[in-house]
Amino acid sequence: MPGQHSVPGSCLCGGVRFELEPPFELASWCHCEHCRKHSGNFGSASIEVPVEQLRLLSGEELPGRW
């Protein structure tokens, strides 16, 4: 879509850097206990992005599951 630019991002320590290509499929705000604890706030915002629109720039070996 004309005029849309990639959106840069990173983890908190900066070890993993990425870019997301719009358009995004879904935006949401969650208030579940997990999201409140994770964010230290009253909720957490998120978006869904098809994997084809995610480009890892650095730190590909660092992400894990918990």
VENTAVEN-V337954 format. One record per helix or strand of 2 or more residues. SS is the DSSP state (helix for helix, strand for strand). FROM is the first residue (numbers start at 1). LEN is the number of residues. Records with the same first field share a line. If there is no record, write none. Layout:
BEGIN
SS=FROM-LEN ; FROM-LEN
END
This chain:
BEGIN
strand=7-4 ; 17-4 ; 26-5 ; 44-5 ; 54-5
helix=33-7 ; 51-3
END
